[in-house]
């Protein structure tokens, strides 16, 4: 397949690129500044802004599916994630790409009580504006015409974790859960190759 990865220079994006190449897919890696990511090899590396619909359409032309893993911490979270979702919805449709898999955030997924994990007792909320920005971006996807899947770690990423080759879809979020970026990338690519979640969100945890 031909897969475009927005935010290919970040930790989740890099592992998505690596997993896609491991499976033999052709990858267009979209980053803000290609000069900073010369180590992304064996891909078509291009400059792009995930909040620009025209740029999204250009990067996605001729692709079969897209992965969105981009974030810009210099912009207010609500503004960035809503703009990104709108640009992806417009740009991908213009390019004829319907399948989108998004790297999500555990805090806005349902916890054991059914409420969002961020609203459960003792959940750390010092980054609540970031959580709410993600939630707003997910809300924009619901209004789009894309066949999207929003995958979030059930708790958080194990930043130093290795690839085990395994994961499972969790019944709900769990703040204590950890999954490596490499194993999470397996879930992302599985959703590209054999979609199970359509216009839906799911939590991913270690097996």
The 8 nearest C-alpha neighbors of each residue, nearest first, counted from 0:
[[1, 24, 25, 2, 63, 62, 23, 64],
 [0, 2, 25, 62, 63, 26, 24, 3],
 [1, 3, 26, 64, 65, 62, 63, 25],
 [2, 4, 27, 65, 26, 28, 59, 66],
 [5, 3, 66, 28, 7, 65, 29, 67],
 [6, 4, 29, 67, 7, 69, 68, 66],
 [7, 5, 69, 68, 8, 30, 12, 9],
 [6, 8, 12, 13, 28, 5, 4, 9],
 [7, 9, 6, 13, 12, 30, 36, 10],
 [10, 8, 12, 7, 11, 13, 6, 69],
 [9, 11, 13, 12, 14, 8, 180, 7],
 [12, 10, 14, 13, 9, 180, 15, 68],
 [13, 11, 7, 15, 9, 68, 14, 10],
 [14, 12, 16, 7, 10, 15, 11, 8],
 [13, 15, 17, 16, 11, 12, 181, 184],
 [16, 14, 184, 12, 18, 13, 17, 19],
 [17, 15, 13, 19, 14, 18, 20, 12],
 [18, 16, 14, 20, 15, 19, 21, 13],
 [19, 17, 21, 15, 20, 16, 14, 184],
 [18, 20, 16, 22, 24, 21, 17, 15],
 [19, 21, 23, 17, 22, 24, 18, 16],
 [22, 20, 18, 19, 23, 17, 24, 16],
 [23, 21, 19, 20, 24, 18, 17, 188],
 [22, 24, 20, 21, 19, 25, 0, 18],
 [25, 23, 0, 20, 19, 22, 1, 26],
 [24, 26, 1, 0, 2, 23, 20, 42],
 [27, 25, 2, 42, 3, 1, 28, 43],
 [26, 28, 3, 43, 42, 44, 4, 2],
 [29, 27, 44, 4, 7, 43, 26, 3],
 [28, 30, 5, 45, 47, 46, 7, 4],
 [31, 29, 46, 6, 32, 47, 7, 8],
 [30, 32, 46, 47, 48, 33, 29, 6],
 [31, 33, 34, 30, 46, 35, 36, 47],
 [34, 32, 36, 35, 46, 30, 45, 31],
 [35, 33, 32, 36, 37, 31, 46, 30],
 [36, 34, 33, 32, 37, 38, 8, 31],
 [37, 35, 33, 38, 34, 39, 8, 32],
 [36, 38, 39, 35, 34, 33, 40, 44],
 [37, 39, 36, 40, 35, 41, 34, 8],
 [40, 38, 37, 36, 42, 41, 44, 8],
 [39, 41, 42, 38, 37, 44, 43, 36],
 [40, 42, 39, 43, 20, 26, 25, 44],
 [43, 41, 26, 40, 44, 27, 28, 39],
 [42, 44, 27, 28, 26, 45, 41, 40],
 [43, 45, 28, 42, 27, 29, 33, 46],
 [46, 44, 29, 28, 33, 47, 30, 43],
 [47, 45, 31, 30, 29, 32, 33, 44],
 [46, 48, 31, 29, 30, 54, 45, 49],
 [47, 49, 50, 51, 31, 54, 55, 46],
 [48, 50, 83, 51, 55, 47, 5, 86],
 [51, 49, 83, 82, 86, 48, 52, 79],
 [52, 50, 54, 48, 49, 53, 86, 55],
 [53, 51, 86, 90, 55, 54, 89, 56],
 [54, 52, 56, 55, 51, 90, 57, 86],
 [53, 55, 57, 51, 56, 52, 47, 58],
 [54, 56, 90, 52, 58, 53, 57, 59],
 [57, 55, 90, 94, 59, 53, 54, 91],
 [56, 58, 54, 60, 55, 59, 53, 94],
 [57, 59, 55, 56, 60, 54, 3, 29],
 [60, 58, 56, 62, 57, 94, 55, 3],
 [61, 59, 94, 57, 62, 58, 56, 95],
 [60, 62, 59, 63, 94, 1, 95, 96],
 [63, 61, 1, 59, 60, 2, 64, 3],
 [62, 64, 1, 2, 96, 0, 61, 65],
 [65, 63, 98, 2, 62, 96, 99, 3],
 [66, 64, 3, 99, 2, 4, 98, 100],
 [65, 67, 4, 100, 99, 101, 5, 3],
 [68, 66, 101, 5, 69, 4, 102, 100],
 [69, 67, 6, 102, 12, 5, 101, 11],
 [70, 68, 6, 5, 67, 71, 49, 9],
 [69, 71, 72, 68, 6, 79, 80, 9],
 [72, 70, 73, 74, 79, 69, 76, 75],
 [71, 73, 74, 70, 75, 76, 79, 129],
 [72, 74, 71, 75, 76, 70, 79, 78],
 [75, 73, 72, 71, 79, 76, 78, 77],
 [74, 76, 78, 77, 79, 73, 72, 132],
 [77, 75, 132, 79, 129, 78, 80, 74],
 [78, 132, 76, 79, 80, 75, 81, 135],
 [77, 79, 75, 76, 81, 80, 82, 74],
 [80, 78, 76, 82, 77, 81, 74, 83],
 [79, 81, 136, 83, 82, 77, 78, 132],
 [80, 82, 136, 84, 83, 78, 79, 135],
 [83, 81, 85, 50, 79, 80, 84, 78],
 [82, 84, 50, 80, 86, 81, 49, 85],
 [83, 85, 87, 81, 86, 82, 136, 139],
 [86, 84, 88, 82, 87, 83, 89, 81],
 [87, 85, 52, 83, 89, 50, 88, 84],
 [88, 86, 90, 84, 85, 89, 91, 83],
 [87, 89, 85, 86, 143, 91, 90, 84],
 [90, 88, 86, 87, 92, 91, 52, 85],
 [91, 89, 56, 52, 55, 93, 87, 92],
 [90, 92, 96, 94, 93, 87, 56, 88],
 [91, 93, 95, 94, 89, 90, 96, 88],
 [92, 94, 90, 91, 95, 56, 89, 96],
 [95, 93, 60, 91, 56, 92, 96, 59],
 [94, 96, 92, 93, 91, 97, 60, 61],
 [97, 95, 91, 94, 92, 64, 63, 98],
 [96, 98, 145, 146, 92, 95, 99, 91],
 [99, 97, 146, 64, 147, 96, 65, 145],
 [100, 98, 147, 65, 66, 64, 146, 148],
 [99, 101, 66, 148, 147, 149, 67, 65],
 [102, 100, 67, 149, 66, 103, 150, 148],
 [103, 101, 68, 150, 151, 67, 149, 100],
 [102, 104, 151, 150, 149, 101, 105, 133],
 [103, 105, 151, 106, 107, 152, 133, 102],
 [106, 104, 108, 151, 153, 154, 152, 107],
 [105, 107, 117, 116, 108, 104, 130, 115],
 [106, 108, 115, 105, 116, 134, 104, 117],
 [107, 109, 115, 105, 106, 116, 172, 110],
 [110, 108, 115, 113, 114, 116, 171, 172],
 [111, 109, 172, 116, 171, 113, 112, 115],
 [110, 112, 113, 171, 172, 109, 173, 114],
 [113, 111, 110, 114, 119, 109, 115, 116],
 [112, 114, 109, 110, 111, 115, 171, 116],
 [115, 113, 109, 112, 110, 116, 118, 119],
 [114, 116, 109, 107, 108, 118, 117, 110],
 [115, 117, 110, 106, 119, 118, 109, 108],
 [116, 118, 106, 115, 119, 122, 107, 124],
 [119, 117, 116, 115, 114, 120, 122, 106],
 [118, 120, 116, 117, 122, 121, 114, 115],
 [121, 119, 122, 118, 117, 116, 123, 112],
 [122, 120, 123, 119, 118, 124, 117, 116],
 [121, 123, 120, 117, 119, 124, 118, 116],
 [124, 122, 125, 121, 117, 126, 127, 120],
 [123, 125, 127, 126, 122, 117, 130, 118],
 [124, 126, 127, 123, 128, 129, 122, 130],
 [127, 125, 124, 129, 128, 130, 123, 131],
 [126, 128, 130, 124, 129, 125, 131, 117],
 [129, 127, 131, 130, 126, 132, 76, 77],
 [130, 128, 132, 76, 127, 126, 131, 133],
 [131, 129, 127, 133, 132, 128, 106, 134],
 [130, 132, 134, 128, 133, 129, 127, 135],
 [131, 133, 77, 76, 129, 135, 134, 130],
 [132, 134, 136, 130, 131, 135, 80, 137],
 [135, 133, 131, 137, 132, 136, 138, 107],
 [134, 136, 138, 132, 137, 133, 81, 131],
 [137, 135, 81, 80, 133, 139, 138, 134],
 [138, 136, 134, 140, 139, 135, 133, 141],
 [137, 139, 135, 141, 136, 140, 134, 142],
 [138, 140, 136, 137, 141, 142, 84, 81],
 [141, 139, 143, 137, 142, 138, 84, 136],
 [140, 142, 138, 139, 143, 137, 198, 144],
 [141, 143, 140, 139, 144, 138, 145, 88],
 [144, 142, 140, 145, 141, 88, 139, 85],
 [143, 145, 146, 142, 88, 92, 97, 140],
 [144, 146, 97, 143, 147, 98, 88, 99],
 [145, 147, 98, 97, 198, 197, 99, 144],
 [148, 146, 99, 198, 145, 100, 98, 197],
 [147, 149, 100, 199, 198, 196, 197, 200],
 [150, 148, 200, 101, 103, 100, 199, 102],
 [151, 149, 201, 103, 102, 200, 202, 101],
 [152, 150, 103, 104, 202, 105, 203, 102],
 [151, 153, 203, 154, 202, 155, 105, 204],
 [154, 152, 172, 202, 203, 204, 105, 173],
 [155, 153, 174, 176, 173, 152, 105, 177],
 [156, 154, 177, 152, 176, 153, 157, 105],
 [157, 155, 178, 177, 158, 179, 180, 152],
 [156, 158, 179, 160, 178, 177, 159, 155],
 [157, 159, 156, 160, 179, 180, 178, 10],
 [160, 158, 157, 161, 179, 180, 156, 178],
 [161, 159, 179, 157, 158, 162, 178, 180],
 [160, 162, 179, 163, 159, 181, 182, 180],
 [161, 163, 181, 182, 164, 179, 160, 180],
 [164, 162, 165, 161, 182, 181, 166, 179],
 [163, 165, 162, 182, 166, 185, 181, 161],
 [166, 164, 163, 206, 182, 205, 167, 185],
 [167, 165, 206, 205, 204, 182, 203, 168],
 [168, 166, 206, 204, 203, 169, 205, 165],
 [167, 169, 203, 202, 204, 170, 201, 166],
 [170, 168, 202, 171, 203, 204, 167, 153],
 [169, 171, 168, 172, 202, 111, 201, 110],
 [172, 170, 110, 169, 109, 111, 202, 173],
 [171, 173, 153, 110, 109, 154, 108, 202],
 [172, 174, 154, 153, 175, 176, 110, 171],
 [173, 175, 154, 176, 172, 153, 155, 116],
 [174, 176, 173, 154, 177, 155, 153, 172],
 [177, 175, 154, 173, 174, 153, 155, 204],
 [178, 176, 155, 156, 157, 154, 204, 175],
 [177, 179, 156, 157, 205, 204, 180, 183],
 [180, 178, 160, 157, 181, 182, 156, 161],
 [179, 181, 183, 182, 11, 184, 14, 156],
 [180, 182, 162, 184, 179, 183, 14, 185],
 [183, 181, 185, 184, 179, 162, 180, 164],
 [184, 182, 180, 186, 185, 181, 179, 187],
 [183, 185, 15, 187, 181, 182, 186, 14],
 [184, 186, 182, 188, 183, 187, 189, 18],
 [187, 185, 189, 183, 184, 188, 190, 182],
 [188, 186, 184, 190, 185, 189, 183, 191],
 [189, 187, 191, 190, 185, 186, 192, 184],
 [188, 190, 186, 192, 191, 187, 193, 185],
 [191, 189, 194, 188, 187, 193, 192, 186],
 [190, 192, 188, 189, 194, 193, 187, 64],
 [191, 193, 189, 190, 188, 194, 0, 187],
 [192, 194, 190, 189, 191, 195, 188, 196],
 [195, 193, 190, 196, 191, 192, 189, 197],
 [196, 194, 190, 193, 197, 148, 189, 191],
 [195, 197, 199, 148, 194, 198, 200, 190],
 [196, 198, 199, 148, 147, 146, 195, 194],
 [199, 197, 147, 148, 146, 196, 141, 200],
 [200, 198, 197, 148, 196, 149, 201, 147],
 [201, 199, 149, 150, 148, 202, 196, 198],
 [200, 202, 150, 149, 151, 203, 199, 168],
 [203, 201, 153, 151, 169, 152, 168, 150],
 [204, 202, 168, 152, 153, 169, 167, 151],
 [205, 203, 153, 167, 178, 166, 152, 169],
 [204, 206, 166, 178, 167, 177, 165, 203],
 [205, 166, 167, 165, 204, 168, 178, 203]]
